[in-house]
Amino acid sequence: MSNFSIDEMLSMQKELQENYKERWETISPEAGKHKLLWMVGEIGEVIDIVKKNGDRRSIEDLTLREHLVEELADVLMYYNEILLCYGISEDELKEAYISKFETNLKRW
């Protein structure tokens, strides 16, 4: 996977959603709020790794790095669930991202 696209991640999230439809909350805007809260919890886990182990060790210790990357993947999975909940497409996100990027280039 040299280029891992948002569309690919969304497709994978849909597959997970289908696989666990009897156990997981149905994708909907209302569920988006819950997914946001779960994502914030996962972000907290990422922060804890760096806070407890320091910047350098979190990068250099291969076991810690693996844990850090795994927690970031959890964040990304919830992020993609949120995109699904609000019906945000890869193209829509790309357009907003480019616009924000261009604004930030001129900011300072």
C-alpha positions as CSV (number, residue, x, y, z in Angstrom):
1,M,0.0,0.0,0.0
2,S,2.2,2.8,-1.2
3,N,-0.6,5.3,-1.3
4,F,-3.2,4.6,1.4
5,S,-6.2,6.7,0.4
6,I,-9.0,8.0,2.5
7,D,-11.4,6.1,0.2
8,E,-9.6,2.8,1.0
9,M,-9.8,3.6,4.7
10,L,-13.5,4.4,4.4
11,S,-14.1,1.2,2.6
12,M,-12.3,-0.8,5.3
13,Q,-14.4,1.0,8.0
14,K,-17.6,0.1,6.1
15,E,-16.5,-3.5,6.1
16,L,-15.9,-3.4,9.8
17,Q,-19.3,-1.7,10.3
18,E,-21.0,-4.4,8.2
19,N,-19.1,-7.2,10.1
20,Y,-20.2,-5.8,13.5
21,K,-23.6,-4.4,12.6
22,E,-25.3,-6.4,15.3
23,R,-22.9,-5.1,18.0
24,W,-21.9,-1.6,16.9
25,E,-23.9,1.6,16.7
26,T,-25.4,2.3,13.3
27,I,-23.6,4.9,11.2
28,S,-25.5,8.1,11.5
29,P,-25.0,11.8,12.4
30,E,-26.2,11.1,15.9
31,A,-23.5,8.4,16.2
32,G,-20.9,10.9,15.0
33,K,-20.9,12.6,18.5
34,H,-20.1,9.3,20.2
35,K,-17.4,8.5,17.7
36,L,-15.9,11.9,18.3
37,L,-15.7,11.2,22.0
38,W,-14.2,7.8,21.5
39,M,-11.6,9.4,19.2
40,V,-10.7,11.9,21.9
41,G,-10.1,9.0,24.2
42,E,-7.8,7.4,21.7
43,I,-5.9,10.7,21.3
44,G,-5.5,10.7,25.1
45,E,-3.8,7.3,24.8
46,V,-1.4,8.7,22.3
47,I,-0.6,11.6,24.5
48,D,-0.1,9.3,27.5
49,I,2.5,7.3,25.6
50,V,4.5,10.4,24.8
51,K,3.9,12.1,28.2
52,K,5.0,9.1,30.2
53,N,8.0,8.1,28.0
54,G,9.2,11.3,26.5
55,D,9.5,12.4,22.9
56,R,12.8,10.8,22.1
57,R,12.1,7.4,23.7
58,S,8.6,7.2,22.0
59,I,10.4,7.4,18.7
60,E,13.5,5.3,19.4
61,D,12.2,2.5,21.5
62,L,10.7,0.1,18.9
63,T,8.1,-1.4,21.3
64,L,6.9,2.1,22.3
65,R,6.9,3.3,18.7
66,E,4.8,0.3,17.7
67,H,2.3,1.1,20.5
68,L,2.3,4.8,19.5
69,V,1.6,3.9,15.8
70,E,-1.1,1.4,16.9
71,E,-2.9,4.1,19.0
72,L,-2.6,6.5,16.1
73,A,-4.3,3.9,13.9
74,D,-7.1,3.7,16.4
75,V,-7.5,7.5,16.2
76,L,-7.6,7.3,12.4
77,M,-10.2,4.5,12.5
78,Y,-12.5,6.7,14.6
79,Y,-11.7,9.6,12.3
80,N,-12.9,7.6,9.4
81,E,-16.0,6.4,11.3
82,I,-16.8,10.1,11.8
83,L,-16.4,10.8,8.1
84,L,-18.9,8.0,7.5
85,C,-21.3,9.3,10.1
86,Y,-21.4,12.7,8.5
87,G,-21.2,11.5,4.9
88,I,-18.0,13.3,4.2
89,S,-16.3,12.0,1.0
90,E,-12.6,11.9,0.1
91,D,-13.2,14.6,-2.5
92,E,-15.0,16.9,-0.1
93,L,-12.3,16.4,2.5
94,K,-9.5,17.0,0.0
95,E,-11.2,20.3,-1.2
96,A,-11.5,21.5,2.4
97,Y,-7.9,20.5,3.3
98,I,-6.5,22.3,0.2
99,S,-8.4,25.4,1.0
100,K,-7.3,25.3,4.7
101,F,-3.7,24.7,3.6
102,E,-3.7,27.7,1.2
103,T,-5.2,29.9,4.0
104,N,-2.5,28.7,6.4
105,L,0.3,29.4,3.9
106,K,-0.7,33.1,4.0
107,R,-1.4,33.3,7.7
108,W,2.1,34.2,9.0
